[in-house]
Amino acid sequence: MAGRSLQVSVVAADHEVWSGAATQVIARTVEGEIGILAGHEPMLAILATGEVRVTTTGGEKVTAKADDGFLSVENDTVTVVAGNASLVK
């Protein structure tokens, strides 16, 4: 949806890994990879071990490795909660 963005938070059990505005989030769930854009229907998914890839509104690519957890989407807000997560350099 033109002009809209996502507010994204990627958090581990004990710290915030990354948060900010984004145009797209791609994450690996137990049912496969999912892509999320603004206007996505509300959902809750269980994460599989893998990468969470975020494209910021400025076009930067941010990648985090996430193990065990969940991803929720509601009202253009994406929250990724993982037992263990870290930015990939």
ABEGO torsion letter per residue (X at the ends): XBGBBBBBBBBBAABBABBEBBABBBBBBAAEBBBBBBGBBBBBBBBBBEBBBBBBAAGBBBBBBBBEEBBBBBGGBBBBBBABBBBBX
